[in-house]
């Protein structure tokens, strides 16, 4: 039930952007490797406007080619969804993806970035800076403690956790009586 609203948003905003600017709406979906194919199916199932989905997989050259194909504007596409796994994006591919001005970046199963001290979170912060809008999706926002929320909220925007630093967040929410 989390993917259909995303697809609806992408289609709606894609039509709006095409009418306003004549350009295609670009969305990056970052998800666990095992659900990439599901995102392709869901886009085909729920899309209400013409677009394309590209799943990025394979070696570095193959990933770069897929990305270029995915973000190349096509007049008959209102939107393009580029789908990639967390670990693939956290490797050398990040440099390619940071060069794209994304309209929307979606983190599916956002609890995958629950620790703010990992390379995965650092990569997602870099991608955050390349996107106009961001969404997180998860059925398990808190796996171990309330501290798991900090990095997810920070992905949405710097300071959206309510604190400038993790330590401040931890000192406020991590005190148990």
Buried (B, 14 or more C-beta within 10 A) or exposed (E): EEBEEBBEBBBBBBBEBBEEEEEBBBBBBBBEEEBBEBBBEBBEEBBEBBBBBBBBBEEEEEBBBBBEBBBEEEEEBBBBBBBBBBBBBBEEBBEBBEEBEBBBBBBBBBBBBBBBEBEBBEBBBBBBEBBEBBBBBBEEBEEEEBBBBBBBBBBBEEEEBEBEEBEEBBEEBEEEE
